[in-house]
Amino acid sequence: MTEENRDGRAPAAVDSAQYVLAAFIMAAGAYVAIDAYGLSDSSGNAAISPRDFPVVVGIALVVLGALLAVATWRGDVPHEEEGEDIDLVGGTDWRTVAMLIGVVVANILLIDLLGWAITGAMLFAGCAAVLGSRTWVRDIVIGVVLSVGSWYLFTVGLGVPLPAAILDGIL
C-alpha cells in the first residue's frame, strides 16, 4: 500500500531542486542579516536604526527557506500549472525574449544621455510593443506619465536622484 500526500496524490520522488532553492533562500537571508550589521548606526536617538530592516528581511528569508525545506521533507510538491491561458506544450519565444533584452539594454545605454524620463517612457512603450500592443500613442503617453511620475517620486519624494540628462532644468 502506498502513502498519499494530503491532496490524495501518490508521493513523488524527492525534489532536490526544492532543497537547493531552500538552501539558497536561507543562505541569502543569512548573508543579508549578517551584512546588515556592517551598516553604520547613524540613527542617533531613533528607535529604529538603518540596519533593522535588512536584519528583519534576512531573518524572514531564513525562516521561509527553512519552512520550504520542511514542506519538501513532508512531501509537499508544487502543483503543475493548469492555467487556461498558458500554452503548456509550446516552447519559449526566444525572439520576444531577445527583443525585450534589447529594449532593456537600450535603456541602460541611453539613460545617462537622455535621462530617466525619456528612457523610462521608451522602456515602457518598447516592452509593450514587443509584447504585442499596437496602440503606440497610448503606450507612449502611459510611458511618459509613469517615467516622469517615478522620476519625481524618487528624486523629489525619496531624495534618490535619477538622471534628468537633457531634461535637466525642465523637470
C-alpha positions as CSV (number, residue, x, y, z in Angstrom):
1,M,0.0,0.0,0.0
2,T,1.4,3.4,-0.9
3,E,1.1,6.5,1.2
4,E,-0.6,9.5,-0.3
5,N,0.1,13.2,0.1
6,R,-2.5,15.4,1.8
7,D,-4.1,16.2,-1.6
8,G,-4.6,12.5,-2.4
9,R,-1.8,12.1,-4.9
10,A,0.9,9.4,-4.6
11,P,4.2,10.8,-3.2
12,A,6.6,12.0,-5.8
13,A,10.3,11.3,-5.9
14,V,12.4,13.6,-3.7
15,D,12.5,17.0,-5.3
16,S,16.2,18.0,-4.8
17,A,15.6,21.3,-6.6
18,Q,13.3,22.5,-3.8
19,Y,16.0,21.7,-1.3
20,V,18.6,23.6,-3.3
21,L,16.1,26.6,-3.5
22,A,15.5,26.4,0.2
23,A,19.3,26.4,0.9
24,F,19.8,29.3,-1.5
25,I,17.0,31.3,0.2
26,M,18.4,30.6,3.7
27,A,21.9,31.5,2.6
28,A,20.7,34.7,1.0
29,G,18.8,35.6,4.2
30,A,21.8,34.8,6.4
31,Y,24.0,37.0,4.2
32,V,21.6,39.9,4.3
33,A,21.2,39.7,8.0
34,I,24.9,39.4,8.8
35,D,25.9,42.0,6.2
36,A,23.4,44.5,7.8
37,Y,25.5,44.6,10.9
38,G,28.2,46.3,8.9
39,L,25.9,49.3,8.4
40,S,26.7,52.4,10.5
41,D,24.3,53.2,13.2
42,S,23.6,56.9,12.3
43,S,20.1,56.9,13.7
44,G,21.0,58.9,16.8
45,N,18.3,58.5,19.3
46,A,15.8,56.9,16.9
47,A,14.2,53.7,18.0
48,I,14.8,52.0,14.6
49,S,18.3,52.0,13.1
50,P,19.2,51.6,9.4
51,R,20.2,48.0,9.9
52,D,16.9,46.9,11.5
53,F,15.0,46.5,8.2
54,P,17.7,44.3,6.4
55,V,18.0,42.2,9.5
56,V,14.3,41.6,9.6
57,V,14.3,40.7,5.9
58,G,17.2,38.4,6.3
59,I,15.7,36.6,9.3
60,A,12.4,36.3,7.3
61,L,14.2,34.7,4.4
62,V,16.0,32.2,6.6
63,V,12.6,31.2,8.2
64,L,10.9,31.0,4.8
65,G,13.8,28.8,3.4
66,A,13.5,26.5,6.5
67,L,9.8,26.3,6.0
68,L,10.3,25.3,2.3
69,A,12.7,22.6,3.4
70,V,10.3,21.2,5.9
71,A,7.4,21.3,3.5
72,T,9.6,19.5,0.9
73,W,10.6,16.9,3.5
74,R,6.9,16.3,4.4
75,G,6.2,15.5,0.7
76,D,4.6,18.7,-0.4
77,V,5.2,19.3,-4.1
78,P,4.3,22.3,-6.2
79,H,1.2,21.9,-8.4
80,E,1.7,21.9,-12.1
81,E,0.4,24.9,-14.0
82,E,-3.2,24.4,-15.1
83,G,-4.0,27.9,-16.4
84,E,-6.2,28.1,-19.4
85,D,-4.2,31.0,-20.8
86,I,-0.8,29.1,-20.6
87,D,0.4,27.1,-23.5
88,L,1.9,24.1,-21.7
89,V,3.3,22.4,-24.9
90,G,4.7,25.4,-26.7
91,G,8.3,26.4,-26.2
92,T,9.9,29.7,-25.3
93,D,9.6,32.5,-27.8
94,W,13.3,33.4,-27.9
95,R,12.7,36.2,-30.4
96,T,10.5,38.0,-28.0
97,V,12.9,37.4,-25.1
98,A,15.8,38.8,-27.2
99,M,13.8,41.9,-28.2
100,L,12.9,42.6,-24.6
101,I,16.5,42.2,-23.6
102,G,17.4,44.6,-26.4
103,V,14.9,47.2,-25.1
104,V,16.4,46.9,-21.6
105,V,19.9,47.2,-22.9
106,A,19.0,50.2,-24.9
107,N,17.6,51.8,-21.7
108,I,20.8,51.1,-19.9
109,L,22.9,52.6,-22.6
110,L,20.8,55.7,-23.1
111,I,19.8,56.6,-19.6
112,D,22.9,58.8,-18.9
113,L,22.5,60.6,-22.3
114,L,18.7,61.1,-22.4
115,G,17.7,60.7,-18.8
116,W,15.2,58.5,-17.0
117,A,12.1,60.5,-18.0
118,I,12.8,59.8,-21.7
119,T,14.3,56.3,-21.5
120,G,11.7,55.2,-19.0
121,A,9.0,56.1,-21.5
122,M,10.9,54.3,-24.2
123,L,11.3,51.3,-22.0
124,F,7.6,51.0,-21.3
125,A,6.5,51.7,-24.9
126,G,9.1,49.4,-26.3
127,C,8.2,46.5,-24.0
128,A,4.5,47.0,-24.7
129,A,5.2,46.9,-28.5
130,V,7.4,43.8,-28.2
131,L,4.6,42.1,-26.2
132,G,2.0,42.8,-28.9
133,S,0.5,46.2,-28.2
134,R,-0.4,48.2,-31.3
135,T,-1.6,51.4,-29.7
136,W,1.6,53.4,-29.9
137,V,0.2,56.7,-28.8
138,R,-1.4,55.3,-25.7
139,D,1.7,53.4,-24.8
140,I,3.9,56.4,-25.2
141,V,1.6,58.6,-23.1
142,I,1.4,56.0,-20.4
143,G,5.2,55.6,-20.5
144,V,5.7,59.3,-20.2
145,V,3.3,59.6,-17.2
146,L,4.9,56.6,-15.5
147,S,8.5,57.7,-16.1
148,V,8.1,61.4,-15.2
149,G,6.0,60.4,-12.2
150,S,8.6,57.9,-11.0
151,W,11.3,60.5,-11.6
152,Y,9.6,63.0,-9.3
153,L,8.8,60.3,-6.8
154,F,12.4,59.1,-6.5
155,T,14.2,62.5,-7.0
156,V,11.9,64.8,-5.0
157,G,9.9,62.5,-2.8
158,L,12.6,60.0,-1.7
159,G,15.7,62.0,-2.3
160,V,17.2,59.3,-4.7
161,P,18.4,61.2,-7.8
162,L,17.5,59.7,-11.1
163,P,19.3,61.2,-14.1
164,A,17.5,64.0,-15.8
165,A,20.2,64.4,-18.5
166,I,18.9,66.6,-21.4
167,L,15.8,67.5,-19.4
168,D,17.9,68.9,-16.6
169,G,16.3,72.3,-15.7
170,I,13.0,71.3,-17.3
171,L,11.9,68.7,-14.8
